[in-house]
Amino acid sequence: MANQLYAHARFQMVNAQFQWPNMLLNVFAFTGPQVFVDTDLTVSDILARAPGTMLGYSDPITGKTTSPGGVMQSDPALIRGIPIGPPVSYLTMCEASVTPEASQLIFYMDEGYELPFVPNGLDIMVHPDWLQMRGWGQP
């Protein structure tokens, strides 16, 4: 699998409903088999189907901008204190909700530098692609 947008996020982008700079976003870390279904809407959809578990999620992502070429840029995401244990096998970017499970899925990430990796119990910084103008992607 390769990093992908979820269908709902693509629909929002096409209909000008995706407001990158104004959205409250988090990055979620998961362990277990990498199961991407582009029609999933929320984190609970992943948890209901996949045998893995959610290991944690980031503080809200800050410093969101868009480059002149349309690259979605931001500061790194900080996921605090993922315990030592099972490896982080994939990440998702989500629009924050009242509960983590209700967070709306935007972006699935299973390819990245040193992914999967075994957490060491410390905070994890997830950086967007620094070589692509600090970008998470481009619609």
N, C-alpha and C positions, 0 to 999 in steps of 0.2 A: 504494500500500500504506500501511497505517497501523501504528503500533507494535502488536505482538501477542505473546501468550504462545505458547510452543511447546506442542504437545499433551501431551508427557510432563510438563511443569511443571504444566499444568492437571490432569492425572490425579493427580499427587502432591498438589496442593492439595485436591482433592475427597476424597482418601483420607487426609488429615491426615498426609502424609509429608513435606510441605514445611516445613522448620524455618528460616524466614527469619533469625532472630537467630543461629542456630548454624551456618549454612552458610558455607563459604569461597568467596566470589564474586569474579569479575573481570569487567571490561568489555573486550570485544575490538573493535578497529577494523578495518574492511575497506574495500577499494577495489573498484571494478568494478560491474557491474550488480547491482541490488538483487533478489536471488532469495530469496523467503521460501517455504519448504515447511514447514508446521507439524509434519510428522511427523519432521523431522530430529532426531537425538538428540545428536550431538556436533559440534564444530567441524570434524572431518574430513569429515563429511557435506557441509558447505558447501563445503569446499575441493575435494572430489572432483567436485562438480557445477558450481560457478560458475567463470567465467573470471577473476574477480578474485582478489586475494590478501589475506591477513591482514597488516596493517601493524604491529600491536602489541597489547599487552594491559596492563591496569592492574595496579597493586599490589592486594593483597586489599582489598576494600571494608570499611571500618570503621564503627563507630558505628551498627550496624543496630538499629532499633527498629520497633515497629508502633504506629500511632496508635490511639486508641479506636475510630475508624471503620474500621480495618483497612488503612490506607494503609501500604505498605512504605516505610519511611524509612531514610536512611543519610547518612553524610558523602559528599562528592564522591569520585569515582573518579579516580585519577591514572594516566594513561598516559604513561610516560616516553619522551621523545626520538623521536617518530615523524619519520623523515627527510623533508626537503623532497622533494616529488614528486607522485605521483598523489593525487587528493582522497580524503578519508574520505567514503564514500558511505552507509555504514550501520554500526551498532554492534550487538553482542549482549551480553547479560549471561549469564554461565555459572557453573556450579558448578565450582570448580577441580579439576583432576585431576593425575596424575603428569606428563603432558605437556600442553601447551596444546591440541594436536589432539584429545585424549581428553576435554577439558572438556565437561560436559553442558550443552546449551543450555537457557536458561530464558526469555529475553525478547529479542525482535527490535525494534530501534529504527531507523526510517528517517525519522522526522519529529522534528525538534527545531530549536531556535534555531541558525541558520547551518549547518545540515546539508543538503547536503554542504559541505565546506570543504577548502581546500588547507592541509596542515600546514606550519608554518614551521621545523621542526626542533627546536622546544622541547617541553617537557612539555605535555600537554593535560589539563585538568580537565573531567571530565564531571559536571555537576551534575544531580541529580534535579530535578523540577519544584518550584521554590521556592514557587510560588503555590499548590501543592496540598500544603502541609505537608511539604515536602522529599520528596515521594513519587515513587517509581519507578512505582507503579501500585497497583491495588487488585483483589484477586481478585473 
